[in-house]
């Protein structure tokens, strides 16, 4: 990410797509992303450096966040969502797993959250503010734990 472009290229492309859509198509596209959230689930045999599976108060069901960091230090995310997880949370899961793939945990942690409104629109942000930031908060949380553990390992 450069200073002029605050977002990873994959995420920037998704942001531009949503910004170009009228409200009705934006919502339809969110539903389409939500329908594809299952594609972000861990695949058989995948190994992760961190797994964070829990049900939080602000979410309707259990959400699992899985972090894999490759040899180049790039992060790859997988997520599992319980059956009660809302459509908007499912959509943000698919969007963020795709949009943040291949970034470093530090880049993910430093990512400003202001792009969320550009994707879902101000009306849905107003109505569902807890929901839309939930996935980003969980992804940033697992990156922070990873980086903290890396720092501790360097000190030891």
N, C-alpha and C positions, 0 to 999 in steps of 0.2 A: 504494500500500500504506500502510495506517495503522499506527500503533504497536501497536494491539491485534490487527491482522491482519498477520502476518509474510509471508504468501504472496499472490501475485497472485490475484485472484478466480477466474480460469480454472483455475489450479492448485489452489486451495482446493477447488473443486467436485470435481475429480478425486480429491483426497485423501479427501474425505468419502465419495465413491462407494466407494473401496477399503476404507475403514475400516468401512463398513456391511456388507461381504460376508463370508460364512464362507470359510474357507481354500480350499476346493475352487473356489468361484465366483471368488475373488480370482485364483487361478492361471489359470482359464479366461479371465477378463477381461484378464489380462496377455497371454495368447496372442492374444486378439482385438486388443489394441493392437499387438502385434508384427506381426500380419498386415496392419495398416494403416500400418506404417512407410514403405512405398513412397510413400504419399501426401505424405510430407514431403520428397520429392526436389525439386530445383530444376526449375522449369517452363521450357519454351522461352522465350527472350527475357528472362528475369529477370536483373537486374544486381545484383552484390553488392559491398559495400565491402571485404569480406575473405572469403577462401576458405582453409580449412585442411584439406587432404586428405593423410592419412598413415596408415601402419600402425604402431601402438604395440606395445610388448612385451606389455602387459597385455590386448591385444585380438586376437581370432582372425583378423581381416582388416582391410582398409582402411576407414577411416571418414572421410567428408568433412563438415565443418561450414561452412556458408555463412551469412554475416551480412549482412543488409540493414538499413539504418537510414533511416527515412523522414524527411520534412521536419520532422516534429514531434519527432524524436529517439527515436522508438520502434523497438525492435529486432524483427526478424522473422528466424526461423531456418529453414533448410532443411538436410537431411542426406542423404548417400548412404552406404549400407552394403554392404560386400562380401558375397558369398554365404556366407562362413563365420562371419559375425557371429552371436553367440548370441541366442536368443529373448529373454532378459531385456534385453539391450542394445537389441534392436529395439523392445521394449515401452517402455523408458525414452526412446528417441528420439521415438516418437510422443507420449508423455505430455509430455515437456519442450517439444517444438516447439509443441504446442497450449497447454500451461499457461503458457509464458513469452512467448507472442506478444503484442506490443504493449507490453511493459515497456521501460524504458530500459536500456541496457547497464550503467549503474551499479546499478540495482535488481537486475539479474540477478547481478552480481558480489557484491552484499551478501546474496543469498539464502542463508539457512542450509540446510545439507544434511540436517537431521534429518527432513525430510518423507519422505525416500526409504523409511525403515523403515515409515512409516505406509502407504505404497502397496504395497510388495512383501511386507511381513510380516517378522518377526524371523528366521524360519527361513531364508528365502531370502537375507536379508542376511548371515546367518552363513555360509552355504554359498557365496555368490557375491559377497562384499563388493567385490572388485575390479571386477567387471562392472557392478554397479548404480550405482556412483558415477562410472564412466568417462565417460558421456555428459555428466553435469552438469559434470565437470571440464573437458571439451573446450569446452562452451558458455561456461563462465566464462572459460576461457583466451582465446577469440576476443574476448570482450567486453573483457578486460583489454588486449589488443593494440590494439583499436579506441580505447579511452579513452586509452591511452598515446600513440597517434599524434595524437589530438585535442589533448592537452596540448602535445605537441611543436610542432604547427602553430600553436597560440596563442602560444607563446614565440617562434617564428621571425619 
